[in-house]
Amino acid sequence: MRRKGGGRGCGTRRRTLFVTVGTTKFKKLIAQISKKTFVDAIYDMGFRELRVQYGPRGDPPDFDTLVSKGDITKRRGISNSTLRWTCMKETCEVKRAIDVQWFPIKDSISQDLRDADLVVGHAGAGTILETLRSGTKLLVVSNEELMDNHQFELAGAMAEGGFLAKASLKNLISEVRRASEKTFRPYPAPKPGVFSAFLERQLGLQ
């Protein structure tokens, strides 16, 4: 099972961070990853592309506000849902830019999951299982406004088993950094009863 990752800084290969909320909405997460502080931070971690799937019922990231402030500039010949975020700091010795794309939903995000070096997602079972099956690292962010106890339990059990990492919005940047550098347990190949038995043990049902 592959686990993509790598070092930090301008000299690393192009890395992709994919944020997904599935078919639900997670307004606070989308607002958090839309901030310049977040994008600057993931650039310093070596990411050069940010993809955001914000959900069919959610609001798109508010990158246009930052464009109007001059914090980011649009590339030529591309749509309003794709931007290039350019570093405006005086300390930048070379041009620093991240390509940013966002969309509400697709028929399939399998390719986005495979392209990513790290996925930041909600705790939905579908998101968790599809991401782990893709072999990509996963950081689950708690959405206390929407998640039920079963989703909390599933994410907690998977984190305890070493398959993924968990974070809150308050510590999102530090946990993205930690997850991007961490080695996780490979997701087991499908075997009838084996994985369900693992979850039952983790949830105290055995």
N, C-alpha and C positions, 0 to 999 in steps of 0.2 A: 504493500500500500504506500503510495507516494505521500509525502508531506512537504508541500512547497514552503519555502521561506527564504531567508537570506539576511545579509547584513544591512547596515544603515548607510545613509549618506548619499552624496551625489554620484559616487563612483559605482554604485550597485546597479544590477540589471533592473529593467523596468518591472515594477511590482504593482499588483492590482488589489485594491480593497473593494469588496462588494458588500453593500448594506442592503438588507432585504427585510421587509415586514410581512411578506406573504400576501394573503388576501384581506388582511385586517388593516388597521391604521395605527400608527405609533407616532403621533405628532411631536412629542417631546424628543424622541430619538432623531427624527428628521431635522428638527430645529437645531439640535446639538451638532450634528455632522455638517450642517450648513455654515457654521461659524468659521471665520478666518483662523481663529486660534486652533481649531481642530485640523483644518487642512494644512496649515503650517506645520503642525505637530506630526502628521502622518508623512509629510514630505521629508521631514528630518529622519523618519524611520525607514526611508527608502522607497515609499510608494510614489508612483508616477501616474496612476490612474485611479479615480474614484467613480464607481458605478453605484447608483442609488435606485432601488425599486421601492417606491413609497406607497404602493397599495391602491387599489381601485377606488377606495373610499377616503383616501388620505389626501392631504394637500401637498403639492410639489415643494421641493426645497426652495427657499427664498434667496437664490443666488442673484437674482436681478437687482435686489437692494444693494448688494456688494458691488455689482457692476456700476451702478449709478454713483457709488462712492469712490470708484476708481481702484478698488482693491483687487478686482480681477478684470481681465479684458477678454472679449469674445474673439475667437479665431475667425478668419475669413471663410465664407462659403459653407458654414455648417449651421445647423438648426438652433432654435432657441433652447433646446434641451441638451446642448453640448457646449461646454465652455473650456477655456484654458485659464487656469488660475495662476497668475504670475506674481512672484514675490516682489513686494514694493519696499522691502527693507533696504536702508542705505548700506547695511553690512553685507549684502549679497555680492559676492565676487563674480558670480556667473549667473546667467538667467536661470531662474528656478520656476518651473511650471508643472502643474498637474492637470491632466485632462479629466474633466468632470462630465458624466453623463447621468441622466435620470429619466425614469419612465414609470408609469403606474403599475403595469402588469404585462406579462407576455404569456403566450401559450405554453412556453417552457423556459425556465431559467437555468437549465442544465449546463448550457455552454458558459453562462456567466459564472456559475459555481466552479466549473473546471478551470476557467481562466483566472480565477481569483487566487491570491496567495493567502488571503484571510477573508472570512465572511463574518460580518457582524449582523446578527439577526435576532428576532424575537424568539420566544420559547415555544412556538408552535411545533407540534410533533412532526408535521410534514416538513417544515424547514430544517429541523434538527436531523431527521433521518436522511433526507435527500442530500444535505450538505456532507454528512459523514460518509455516505455512500460514494460521493464524488471524490473523496480523499483529500478535501481541503480543510484547513484548520477553521474552527468555529468558535466564535465568542458570542454567547447568548446574553442579551441585555434584558433585565427584568422590566416588564411593563405591568406594574401593579394595578393599573386602571382596567386592564382587559384580561389578564391571565387568571385562570382558575387554579384550584389546588393541584389538579392532575398535571397541568403544565409546569407548575413550580416543582412538583415531585419528579417529573421526568427530567427536567433540566438539571436538578440537583443530583439525581442518581447518575446521570451521564457524566457530570463534572466530577463526582466522587470516584467514578470508575476510570477517570483519566482520559475520556474521549473528547472533552471540550472544556472551555473555560466560561466562567460567568462574570458578569459585571453589572454595576448600576450606572445610571447616568452621571452620578457624582464623580465616579472614578473612571470614566470611559477612556480618556486618553491614556492613562497609565496602564489600564488593562489591555487596551489594543496593543500597546508596546510589549507588554509581557506575553500576550498570546502569540504575537508575531514571532517571538523568539523561542517559544516553548515547543517541546516535542510531546505530542499526544500519542496515546495508544491507538493503533490502527483499528478501524471499525471491523468487527468480525464478519467473515463471509456468511451469507444467510444459511442457517442450519435450523430446521424446525425444532422449536422448543428450547434451544440453547440460549438465545438472546433473551427470550421472554423470561426464562428462569433467572438469568442474571438480573433483569430489572426487578423481578419479584423479590429477590434477595436484597437488592438495594433499597427497595421500598418497604422492607419488613413484612412481606406477605407470605414468606415461607418460615 
